[in-house]
C-alpha cells in the first residue's frame, strides 16, 4: 500500500482560474465538465473558491466509499445544505448520544424503513394508476401538451397521496409541494453550493422559498393531525407507518417534528422519479421507435388492455429495464458528496480527515470505460447476463450501500405504474420544430420544456 510519504500527488483537473478555480466550469458547463474528469484519473482534484474537492470517478473506489468502508465517511457539503433548510432526516447525518454517525444512521433508517416495505409499496399501485388516468383524461389527440409540466403535477399528486394518505389533506400537500419545487433552484441551490449563505436573509429567493417550505410543513402537520383524529393507520401510505413505528432499542416513537422532516425529505426526493425521469423516458422513446415498439408489445402481452395491477409489475421486465436505462442516462441526482472522517487511501491518493469528496452518477454512467456506447439508450444492457459483467457500484441512479435511496422500490413502482398506464393509451410524439435542450443540472437533472403531441393507441 502506498504510504502518505510516498503517495503520488492527486492530479488537478485542467482549466482552473485564479480565485475561482474550477467554479466557472461547474456553473457554465457542469455536465460536460464532470463527464470528462475520468480522463484524468480515478481521483481528480477540483479547485474552488472554497476547500478543494476530490472527484472520484472509479467504480471500484466508489464501492469502498459507499459500501465496504462507509464508516469512514460522513455526508458532504450537499447534504449539509439540505439539512440546514429542511432539518435532519434519513437522508442526512443524524447523531444519537453514544453512537457514531454510522450507527446513528443505521438506527434511524431501520426505524423508518418499515414505511417502505414492498407489500405496502405494491399496494400503492391503484393510487398511482388512478391518479395517472385522471391526469391524462383531458388530453386530446393532436393537441400539444407540455409533458414535463403534466408529469410534474402528477408527481406532486401521487407522492402526496402515497406518502401522506388519501385523506382530505392530500390536496393541500400536493399544492404545497408544487409551490415548493420551482423555489428550490432559486432559494435552495445556492445554499447547497455555498452553505455559509444558508442563514443569510438576502440570498435570492429566500422569502418565496421560506413561505413555500412553511406551507408544506403545515400541510404535513395537518395530515398527521387528521390521521390521529380518525385513528386510521391500516393504509399503505408511508405516514401511517411513521406514526406507528418505534425505535427498537428504546420503544420511543418518532416525534411529530421528526415525522414532518422525514416526509418533507421523502416528498422532495421521490417527486423527481415521475417529474424528471419519466419525461426523459418519453423523450428517448420518441428518438427510438424500436424501443417504444418493444415496450408496447410487452404491455399488450402482460396487460391485454386492462389496467395495471400490483401483480403485473414483476412481469414487466422490458419496461423495468427501459426505466433502469433512462435512469442511467439521466440520473435525477447528478452529483453527490462525502467527507472523510479519518485519513483514507483511495488508490494512490492519500486524503486527510475532513477532505471533501464528490462523485457524479452522470459522469460514471457515461464513462465508456464502464459502459460501452454510453450515449446509446439500450435497455438490454440490463439483461442479467450483461449486467453481471459490471463492476460493483457502477450504477448509482438510486445509490448503493447502507445509504442507498430508502424509496428506491417506491420510485420504481410509481414509474412502472405511470408508464404502463400512459403507454397503453397514448403514443407521444415530439412537437415538430422543437429542439430538445440538454438536461438542466441544478440540484436535480431537469428535463426542461418537453412539448409533445398525444396520439391514441388503445381505447381504455
C-alpha positions as CSV (number, residue, x, y, z in Angstrom):
1,X,0.0,0.0,0.0
2,X,1.2,3.5,-0.8
3,X,2.1,5.4,2.4
4,X,1.5,9.1,2.9
5,X,5.2,9.8,2.5
6,X,5.3,8.2,-0.9
7,X,1.7,8.9,-2.2
8,X,1.6,10.5,-5.6
9,X,0.0,14.0,-5.9
10,X,-3.6,13.9,-6.9
11,X,-3.9,15.2,-10.4
12,X,-5.7,18.5,-10.7
13,X,-8.4,19.0,-13.4
14,X,-7.3,21.4,-16.2
15,X,-8.8,24.8,-16.7
16,X,-8.7,26.3,-13.3
17,X,-8.8,30.1,-13.0
18,X,-7.3,32.3,-10.3
19,X,-9.5,32.8,-7.2
20,X,-12.5,30.8,-8.6
21,X,-10.7,27.6,-9.5
22,X,-13.0,25.3,-11.5
23,X,-16.1,27.1,-10.3
24,X,-16.8,28.6,-13.7
25,X,-16.9,25.1,-15.3
26,X,-19.3,23.8,-12.6
27,X,-21.5,26.9,-13.2
28,X,-21.5,27.1,-17.0
29,X,-20.9,23.5,-18.2
30,X,-21.2,21.2,-15.3
31,X,-22.3,18.0,-17.1
32,X,-19.7,18.2,-19.9
33,X,-17.0,19.1,-17.3
34,X,-17.8,16.3,-14.8
35,X,-18.2,13.8,-17.7
36,X,-14.6,14.5,-18.8
37,X,-13.0,14.0,-15.4
38,X,-12.4,10.2,-15.7
39,X,-9.8,11.0,-18.3
40,X,-7.6,12.5,-15.7
41,X,-7.6,9.6,-13.2
42,X,-9.7,7.7,-10.6
43,X,-9.4,10.7,-8.2
44,X,-9.2,14.2,-9.5
45,X,-8.7,17.4,-7.5
46,X,-11.1,20.3,-8.2
47,X,-10.1,23.8,-7.1
48,X,-12.7,26.2,-5.9
49,X,-13.3,29.4,-4.1
50,X,-13.8,27.1,-1.0
51,X,-12.0,23.9,0.0
52,X,-10.6,21.7,-2.7
53,X,-12.9,18.8,-3.7
54,X,-11.7,15.4,-4.8
55,X,-13.9,13.9,-7.5
56,X,-13.9,10.1,-7.5
57,X,-14.5,8.6,-10.9
58,X,-13.7,4.9,-10.3
59,X,-16.5,2.4,-9.5
60,X,-14.0,0.3,-7.5
61,X,-13.1,3.3,-5.3
62,X,-16.7,4.4,-5.0
63,X,-17.6,0.9,-3.8
64,X,-15.2,1.3,-1.0
65,X,-16.6,4.7,-0.1
66,X,-20.3,3.8,-0.3
67,X,-20.3,0.1,0.8
68,X,-17.2,-1.6,2.3
69,X,-15.6,1.4,4.1
70,X,-18.7,3.6,4.5
71,X,-18.0,4.0,8.3
72,X,-15.0,6.3,7.4
73,X,-17.2,8.9,5.7
74,X,-20.0,11.3,6.5
75,X,-22.3,13.1,4.2
76,X,-20.7,16.0,2.5
77,X,-21.5,19.7,1.8
78,X,-24.5,19.0,-0.3
79,X,-26.4,17.2,2.4
80,X,-25.4,19.8,5.0
81,X,-27.1,22.4,2.9
82,X,-30.3,20.4,2.6
83,X,-30.2,19.6,6.3
84,X,-29.8,23.2,7.2
85,X,-33.0,24.1,5.3
86,X,-35.3,21.1,5.8
87,X,-33.9,19.6,9.0
88,X,-32.1,16.3,9.7
89,X,-33.8,13.1,8.3
90,X,-32.7,9.7,7.0
91,X,-31.0,11.4,4.0
92,X,-28.6,13.4,6.2
93,X,-26.3,12.7,9.0
94,X,-28.0,12.2,12.3
95,X,-26.3,11.9,15.7
96,X,-27.7,9.9,18.7
97,X,-25.9,10.1,22.0
98,X,-23.3,7.3,22.4
99,X,-23.4,6.3,18.8
100,X,-21.2,7.0,15.8
101,X,-22.6,8.7,12.7
102,X,-22.8,5.3,11.0
103,X,-24.5,3.7,14.0
104,X,-26.9,6.6,14.3
105,X,-27.9,6.4,10.6
106,X,-28.4,2.6,10.9
107,X,-30.6,3.0,14.0
108,X,-32.8,5.7,12.4
109,X,-33.0,4.0,9.0
110,X,-34.1,0.7,10.5
111,X,-36.9,2.5,12.3
112,X,-38.3,4.4,9.3
113,X,-37.7,1.6,6.8
114,X,-40.9,-0.1,7.8
115,X,-42.8,2.6,5.8
116,X,-41.2,1.4,2.6
117,X,-41.7,-2.4,2.8
118,X,-42.5,-4.0,-0.5
119,X,-46.1,-5.1,0.2
120,X,-47.0,-1.6,1.3
121,X,-45.5,0.0,-1.8
122,X,-47.1,-2.6,-4.1
123,X,-50.5,-1.6,-2.6
124,X,-50.0,1.9,-3.9
125,X,-50.3,0.8,-7.5
126,X,-54.0,1.6,-7.5
127,X,-53.4,5.1,-6.3
128,X,-50.7,5.8,-8.9
129,X,-52.8,4.3,-11.7
130,X,-55.9,6.2,-11.0
131,X,-54.0,9.5,-10.5
132,X,-52.4,8.9,-13.9
133,X,-55.6,8.2,-15.6
134,X,-57.2,11.3,-14.1
135,X,-54.2,13.5,-15.2
136,X,-54.3,12.4,-18.8
137,X,-58.1,12.1,-19.2
138,X,-58.3,15.6,-20.6
139,X,-55.7,15.0,-23.3
140,X,-56.9,15.2,-26.9
141,X,-55.3,13.6,-30.0
142,X,-53.2,16.2,-31.9
143,X,-53.2,18.7,-29.0
144,X,-49.8,19.8,-27.8
145,X,-49.2,19.1,-24.1
146,X,-46.2,20.1,-22.0
147,X,-45.3,16.6,-20.9
148,X,-42.8,18.0,-18.3
149,X,-45.5,20.1,-16.6
150,X,-48.1,17.3,-16.8
151,X,-45.8,14.8,-15.2
152,X,-44.6,17.3,-12.5
153,X,-48.2,17.8,-11.4
154,X,-48.8,14.1,-11.5
155,X,-45.7,13.6,-9.4
156,X,-47.0,16.0,-6.7
157,X,-50.4,14.3,-6.6
158,X,-49.1,10.8,-6.5
159,X,-46.5,11.4,-3.8
160,X,-48.8,13.5,-1.6
161,X,-51.3,10.5,-1.6
162,X,-48.8,7.7,-1.3
163,X,-46.7,9.4,1.4
164,X,-49.4,11.2,3.4
165,X,-52.6,9.3,2.5
166,X,-55.8,9.8,0.5
167,X,-57.5,11.9,3.2
168,X,-58.8,15.5,2.8
169,X,-55.3,17.0,3.5
170,X,-53.7,15.2,0.4
171,X,-54.7,18.0,-1.9
172,X,-53.1,20.6,0.3
173,X,-49.9,18.6,0.5
174,X,-49.8,18.3,-3.3
175,X,-50.4,22.0,-3.8
176,X,-47.7,23.0,-1.3
177,X,-45.2,20.6,-2.9
178,X,-46.0,22.0,-6.3
179,X,-45.4,25.5,-4.9
180,X,-42.1,24.5,-3.3
181,X,-40.5,22.8,-6.4
182,X,-40.0,26.0,-8.5
183,X,-38.4,27.7,-5.5
184,X,-35.8,25.0,-5.0
185,X,-33.4,26.3,-7.6
186,X,-33.9,30.0,-6.7
187,X,-34.0,29.5,-2.9
188,X,-32.0,26.3,-2.2
189,X,-29.4,25.7,-4.9
190,X,-27.1,28.5,-3.8
191,X,-27.4,27.4,-0.2
192,X,-26.1,23.9,-1.2
193,X,-23.3,25.3,-3.4
194,X,-22.3,27.8,-0.6
195,X,-23.6,26.5,2.8
196,X,-22.3,29.6,4.6
197,X,-25.0,31.6,2.8
198,X,-27.7,29.3,4.2
199,X,-28.7,31.5,7.1
200,X,-28.4,34.9,5.3
201,X,-31.7,36.7,4.7
202,X,-30.8,38.4,1.4
203,X,-29.9,35.3,-0.6
204,X,-32.0,35.4,-3.8
205,X,-35.3,33.5,-3.5
206,X,-35.2,33.4,0.4
207,X,-38.7,34.8,1.0
208,X,-40.6,32.7,-1.5
209,X,-38.6,29.6,-0.6
210,X,-39.3,30.0,3.2
211,X,-43.0,30.6,2.5
212,X,-43.3,27.5,0.3
213,X,-41.4,25.4,2.9
214,X,-43.6,26.6,5.7
215,X,-46.8,25.9,3.7
216,X,-45.6,22.3,3.1
217,X,-44.7,21.8,6.8
218,X,-48.2,23.0,7.8
219,X,-49.9,20.7,5.3
220,X,-48.0,17.7,6.5
221,X,-48.8,18.6,10.1
222,X,-52.4,18.8,9.2
223,X,-52.2,15.3,7.7
224,X,-50.7,14.0,11.0
225,X,-53.5,15.6,13.0
226,X,-56.1,14.2,10.7
227,X,-54.7,10.7,10.9
228,X,-54.6,10.9,14.7
229,X,-58.2,12.1,14.8
230,X,-59.5,9.3,12.6
231,X,-57.3,6.7,14.1
232,X,-56.9,5.0,10.7
233,X,-53.5,3.5,10.3
234,X,-54.3,0.5,8.2
235,X,-53.4,2.2,5.0
236,X,-50.4,1.8,2.6
237,X,-49.1,5.3,2.8
238,X,-45.8,6.0,4.5
239,X,-47.1,8.5,7.0
240,X,-49.3,5.9,8.7
241,X,-46.3,3.7,9.4
242,X,-44.2,6.5,10.6
243,X,-46.8,7.3,13.2
244,X,-46.8,3.7,14.4
245,X,-43.1,2.9,14.3
246,X,-40.8,2.9,17.3
247,X,-37.1,2.7,17.9
248,X,-36.4,-0.9,18.7
249,X,-33.8,-0.2,21.5
250,X,-35.9,2.3,23.5
251,X,-39.5,1.8,22.3
252,X,-39.7,5.5,21.7
253,X,-42.0,6.8,18.9
254,X,-40.8,9.4,16.4
255,X,-41.6,13.0,17.4
256,X,-44.1,14.8,15.2
257,X,-41.4,17.3,14.2
258,X,-39.2,14.5,13.1
259,X,-42.0,12.9,11.1
260,X,-42.6,16.3,9.3
261,X,-38.9,16.5,8.5
262,X,-38.9,12.9,7.2
263,X,-41.9,13.4,5.0
264,X,-40.6,16.6,3.5
265,X,-37.4,14.9,2.6
266,X,-39.2,11.9,1.1
267,X,-41.5,14.2,-0.9
268,X,-38.6,16.3,-2.1
269,X,-36.7,13.3,-3.3
270,X,-39.4,11.0,-4.6
271,X,-41.2,13.6,-6.7
272,X,-38.3,13.5,-9.2
273,X,-38.9,9.9,-10.3
274,X,-42.1,11.0,-12.2
275,X,-41.3,14.6,-12.8
276,X,-37.8,14.2,-14.2
277,X,-37.1,10.6,-15.1
278,X,-40.4,9.9,-16.8
279,X,-40.2,12.9,-19.3
280,X,-36.7,11.7,-20.2
281,X,-38.3,8.3,-20.9
282,X,-40.8,9.7,-23.4
283,X,-38.0,11.7,-25.0
284,X,-36.0,8.5,-25.5
285,X,-39.0,6.6,-26.8
286,X,-39.6,9.3,-29.4
287,X,-36.0,9.0,-30.5
288,X,-36.0,5.2,-30.6
289,X,-39.2,3.8,-32.2
290,X,-37.9,0.2,-31.9
291,X,-37.7,0.6,-28.1
292,X,-41.2,2.0,-28.0
293,X,-42.5,-0.9,-30.1
294,X,-40.9,-3.4,-27.7
295,X,-42.5,-1.5,-24.7
296,X,-45.9,-1.6,-26.4
297,X,-45.5,-5.3,-27.2
298,X,-44.8,-6.2,-23.6
299,X,-47.7,-4.0,-22.3
300,X,-50.1,-5.6,-24.7
301,X,-48.9,-9.1,-23.8
302,X,-48.9,-8.7,-20.0
303,X,-51.9,-6.4,-19.6
304,X,-54.0,-7.3,-22.6
305,X,-55.7,-3.9,-22.5
306,X,-56.7,-4.0,-18.8
307,X,-55.5,-1.6,-16.1
308,X,-52.2,-2.5,-14.5
309,X,-52.3,-4.3,-11.2
310,X,-49.6,-4.9,-8.5
311,X,-49.1,-8.5,-9.6
312,X,-48.3,-7.3,-13.1
313,X,-45.3,-5.2,-12.2
314,X,-42.8,-8.1,-11.7
315,X,-43.8,-9.3,-15.2
316,X,-42.9,-6.0,-16.9
317,X,-39.3,-7.0,-17.5
318,X,-38.5,-4.8,-20.5
319,X,-40.4,-1.9,-19.1
320,X,-38.2,-2.1,-15.9
321,X,-35.0,-2.4,-18.0
322,X,-36.1,0.7,-20.0
323,X,-36.5,2.7,-16.8
324,X,-33.2,1.5,-15.5
325,X,-31.5,2.6,-18.7
326,X,-33.2,6.0,-18.6
327,X,-32.0,6.5,-15.0
328,X,-28.5,5.6,-16.2
329,X,-28.6,8.3,-18.9
330,X,-30.4,10.9,-16.7
331,X,-29.9,10.2,-13.0
332,X,-32.1,12.7,-11.2
333,X,-29.4,13.3,-8.6
334,X,-26.4,14.0,-10.8
335,X,-23.8,14.8,-8.1
336,X,-23.3,13.7,-4.5
337,X,-20.7,14.3,-1.8
338,X,-19.0,12.7,1.2
339,X,-16.5,13.9,3.8
340,X,-13.7,11.8,5.2
341,X,-13.9,11.2,9.0
342,X,-10.4,9.7,9.1
343,X,-7.3,9.7,6.8
344,X,-8.1,7.4,3.9
345,X,-6.2,5.9,1.0
346,X,-8.0,5.9,-2.4
347,X,-5.8,4.3,-5.0
348,X,-2.6,6.4,-5.0
349,X,-4.4,9.3,-3.3
350,X,-3.9,9.9,0.4
351,X,-6.6,12.2,1.8
352,X,-6.7,13.6,5.3
353,X,-9.7,13.6,7.7
354,X,-12.1,16.3,6.7
355,X,-11.4,16.1,2.9
356,X,-14.4,16.9,0.7
357,X,-15.2,14.2,-1.8
358,X,-17.6,14.3,-4.7
359,X,-18.9,11.8,-7.2
360,X,-21.2,12.1,-10.1
361,X,-23.6,9.3,-11.2
362,X,-24.0,11.2,-14.5
363,X,-20.2,11.0,-15.1
364,X,-19.9,7.4,-14.0
365,X,-22.9,6.3,-16.2
366,X,-21.4,7.9,-19.3
367,X,-17.9,6.7,-18.8
368,X,-17.0,4.5,-21.8
369,X,-14.6,2.5,-19.7
370,X,-17.6,1.4,-17.6
371,X,-20.4,1.3,-20.1
372,X,-19.7,0.5,-23.8
373,X,-21.5,3.0,-26.1
374,X,-22.6,5.0,-23.1
375,X,-24.6,7.6,-25.1
376,X,-26.9,4.9,-26.6
377,X,-30.2,4.0,-24.9
378,X,-30.0,0.2,-24.7
379,X,-32.4,-1.4,-22.2
380,X,-31.0,-4.8,-22.9
381,X,-27.7,-3.8,-21.3
382,X,-29.7,-4.7,-18.1
383,X,-30.3,-8.3,-19.1
384,X,-28.8,-10.4,-16.3
385,X,-26.1,-11.9,-18.4
386,X,-24.9,-8.5,-19.4
387,X,-25.4,-6.6,-16.2
388,X,-23.4,-9.1,-14.2
389,X,-20.2,-8.0,-16.0
390,X,-20.4,-4.5,-14.5
391,X,-18.2,-3.7,-11.5
392,X,-20.0,-3.2,-8.2
393,X,-21.2,0.4,-7.7
394,X,-21.1,1.1,-11.4
395,X,-24.8,2.1,-11.3
396,X,-25.7,4.8,-8.8
397,X,-29.0,6.2,-10.1
398,X,-30.6,5.3,-6.7
399,X,-27.5,4.9,-4.7
400,X,-25.9,1.8,-3.1
401,X,-24.8,0.6,0.2
402,X,-26.2,1.5,3.7
403,X,-27.2,4.9,2.4
404,X,-29.0,3.7,-0.7
405,X,-32.2,5.6,-1.5
406,X,-34.7,4.4,1.1
407,X,-37.5,4.9,-1.5
408,X,-35.9,3.1,-4.4
409,X,-38.7,0.5,-4.7
410,X,-41.3,3.2,-4.3
411,X,-39.8,5.2,-7.1
412,X,-39.7,2.2,-9.5
413,X,-43.2,1.2,-8.6
414,X,-44.5,4.7,-9.3
415,X,-42.6,4.9,-12.6
416,X,-43.7,1.4,-13.8
417,X,-47.3,2.0,-13.0
418,X,-47.5,5.5,-14.6
419,X,-45.5,4.5,-17.7
420,X,-47.7,1.4,-18.2
421,X,-50.9,3.3,-17.7
422,X,-50.0,6.1,-20.0
423,X,-48.4,4.0,-22.7
424,X,-51.3,1.6,-23.1
425,X,-53.5,4.6,-24.2
426,X,-51.1,7.1,-25.9
427,X,-48.2,7.5,-28.3
428,X,-46.4,10.7,-27.5
429,X,-44.7,12.4,-30.5
430,X,-42.3,15.4,-30.4
431,X,-43.8,18.7,-31.5
432,X,-42.3,19.5,-34.9
433,X,-39.6,22.1,-34.8
434,X,-39.0,21.8,-31.1
435,X,-35.3,21.3,-30.2
436,X,-34.6,19.3,-27.0
437,X,-32.0,21.1,-24.9
438,X,-29.5,19.4,-22.7
439,X,-30.8,18.5,-19.3
440,X,-30.6,21.3,-16.8
441,X,-28.3,20.4,-13.9
442,X,-29.1,22.1,-10.6
443,X,-29.9,20.0,-7.5
444,X,-31.7,17.6,-9.8
445,X,-31.3,16.8,-13.5
446,X,-34.4,18.6,-15.0
447,X,-35.6,17.7,-18.5
448,X,-36.6,21.2,-19.4
449,X,-39.6,22.0,-21.6
450,X,-40.9,19.0,-23.5
451,X,-43.9,19.7,-25.7
452,X,-45.3,16.6,-27.3
453,X,-48.4,15.5,-29.2
454,X,-50.5,12.6,-27.9
455,X,-52.0,10.1,-30.4
456,X,-54.5,7.4,-29.4
457,X,-53.1,3.9,-29.1
458,X,-55.7,1.8,-27.4
459,X,-59.2,2.7,-26.1
460,X,-59.3,2.5,-22.3
